[in-house]
Amino acid sequence: MLRCCALIALLILVGLTTFQAHAERRVALVIGNSQYREIPTLKNPDKDAENVSRTFRLAGFEVFAAKDLTKLQFEERFRNYLAAADGADLAVVHYSGHGFQIGGENFLIPVDASLKDAADMEVQAIKVDDILRQLRSRSKVQMIILDACRNDPFPRKDYWLRDQLIVAGGGGLAQVTGSQNTLIAFATEPGAVAYDGSGDLSPFSSSFSRRALAPDQEIRSVMAAVRRDVVKATNGKQVPWENSSLIDDVVLMRGAEQPAPSPDTQQNEQVAERGIQVADAAEAIGSLDIRVPLGVGPVPLKLEFPAKDASISLKLASYPAAGTLSLPDRVLSPQSSLTAAEVDKLRYEPQIGSVAPVEVGIEIRAGSAAKRSTMQLSPSVDPCDQAAGEPLDLQGVVSGRLPNEIGGGAVEACEAAVKSYPDIARFRYELGRALLASGRLDEARNVIQEAADKGHVRAVYELGYIAASGMSAAPDLTKANSLYAQASDKGDPYGMTALGRALFDGVGVQRDTGKGLDLLLQAAAMGHVDATKDLAVIFKEGRNGVPADPARALAFLRAGIDRQEAYSMAILGLSPKRSEKTVPVCKPKVVTKVVTKIKVVRTPAPKAPPPVTKIPAKRIPNGTGSASWRGNGGDHPEPRGGGSDSGSTDGDSTGSTDSGSTDTGSTGSTDSGSTDTGSPGSTDSGSTDTGSTGSTDSGGTDTGSTGGSDGIR
């Protein structure tokens, strides 16, 4: 019995040792907004952000730091951060700048916000609950730290939130309730105002930066110390506050690393003999320019440092400007030391969103002699990501391509990526997209299912779209909505939009207008242009109990125009800019071909009046002298049989939605201001779509694509 217990204890100890031997993934997003354009600037946030970023970096976090972000810049930086935070042990967002509450909900204010109209809060500000919701779906523990409790400086005080016009609250922020394992910290108590202080840093950020670096201090003890500091510094006028549901201890700064042992006299003689060898190794390291793939986790650098003597110590003389250095058992910080035996195990993980080369300085010391060497690390984007990455994929690493932009060579590039990185679900999904674009539906569906099984969220949404569109079987809206819900729960903006539409209109699911509207608003906040388009139509027409408000509709149209969404731009007679997809510093071996030939698939036209060429944003008389609006799924078509027809000439079409158009021989399609010939199940906005099957196009030319997902970013 004793032997059995001893064996169990040994197994537990080994298990704990194995768990602790893996470096924690800890990621922080730090934002400081000072240079506001419509209101007076703030003096502290940019400096607060620098100081706090340095603190998290010293604590071994991967840090995404940004200053003076506009709304569009925030969307991009936040998406990159979420991709890095996927599966993290701890995800942190620290914000310093303007923020205030409306109806008990907290909003952070980008530097380009004007907030002049009632609808501006929804399209110009960032809801804290949306940030928290995304963090919950991706990380084990979440922290949001807000040094944003300032008075509302904007003259307007009432704003639309969902289906209500709500008057802004008093000063400060509202209390937020987090889920399990969440900490939300405020610079001051709910409803109160924080002070900038007399120095370069706010009292709150200054204390946090200092206290957070205390070794082995649990975060709740850190925040208690910060509270004491701020109360003292402000003579009791400001009292920091936090809501915590943490069940795990969170330590930002681990205990100081053990310094390398000092060599004794005999070791000094050995070190002297190795002096030339160390100098040669430093010179060899300094000549390196190592290409490191992006988005595949920490990559071993394989430096092959020749000197393994314990008397030789190494220290990071300079840390890379972006990305994370680590060893298999720990993440390194700018002050880290390592032994000669550990150099060969050094790893680097590039930061998503950055492909600029970075430098790493290493100081090699032997006795009293020291040699510094600097190597260069160059992040590289895999050819599969370049060829078939998708817009708004929160597990992706590039801005992405629309289905009609996926050209020749994509399948081969992604097959190579799947072979090289079989555990990276993103590459399997991108292979599925490439197969869809080349018309290989059955293969694509199987590969996308594999990606979903491995945890790729956008793949779950794509399976829902395949079920709804009936590509290979009868449409199954119940299954589709179930898959959309799974993707939506994981924060995917495509899933939110699809489920939001279904709930708002009761398509394949019991109608829930409030939840549907909320999901569309969440997706729009993530930058999904189809959600902004749908909301513009809802607010223009007034549907399902949501009151009509042309000004609110116009606000969402403007948001679509800012993101180059074709439908919104067509309303005003504009054309989206189609930029070339280029990625700097990346020279892939696999060259993506640009398809210039267009294969036209003609179908017999019904015997009906000759088709009329459609003009984008054509105005259709509706008895009131105003234009007829309608919304559709710009990323994917609506399921067959679920559409409507308004003011169009439609020949031999089934279940299509059309506005001011002529649609010949199409099935289950949605079209706005375009010419569509023989394209079953497609969605097109302001484009020419020739010979495509099950594809969606927005403002471009789609040639021979199958079952893709389209939306202008």
Order of alpha helices (4+ residues) and beta strands (2+ residues): alpha-beta-alpha-beta-alpha-beta-beta-alpha-beta-alpha-beta-beta-beta-beta-alpha-alpha-beta-alpha-alpha-beta-beta-beta-beta-beta-beta-beta-beta-beta-alpha-alpha-alpha-alpha-alpha-alpha-alpha-alpha-alpha-alpha-alpha-beta-beta-beta-beta-beta-beta-beta-beta-beta-beta
